[in-house]
């Protein structure tokens, strides 16, 4: 069965510092990988996705993620965090046909940003 | 471009009362539609999905039901709410082989 683990439930970083949110997955075939962000009381917004090709993918708001097949990881990074990045971040994995009913989400990482 | 809307945004309902949350998608045809629930401090749980009008699949046994009366309309219902139904409900859509996009969410508090 597929699974997604986000080991860090909460992370606090200072504004301007770099950020890395971890995501590890278990999947039996080539996965499609996603990062979503959720501001308080809002829906989920897609940050970026990996389907194939270059393992370093760029997303919106200055985020990037790197797919490492050997480590079954898809970590999200940002070189300099802004206060507006405070939110909850979800990693998700799905099959190559992207059947939505087979998309598995991690438990989320809540990011807090110190001024 | 495609948009998704769900309402109401916030709802406070007494135990035992009925529920109806509605979701519509604009700018596309024959989307796959989904209802997720996000309980406080927890991740997303898929409740229902639909690949077409009248076609509903339930992922977990529960006090809720879903219906798809029109191609771009997805409704989440309950005849009698339980306290445990409280949470944040998210409607989502995609086309086959493509990314899932989410609505703004609906906060349900059962009191």
Interface residues (C-beta under 8 A of the other chain):
Chain A: X34 X36 X41 X42 X43 X44 X45 X46 X49 X90 X97 X98 X99 X100 X101 X103 X105 X106 X107 X108
Chain B: X32 X34 X42 X43 X44 X46 X49 X57 X59 X88 X90 X92 X94 X96 X97 X98 X99 X100 X101 X102 X103 X104 X105 X107
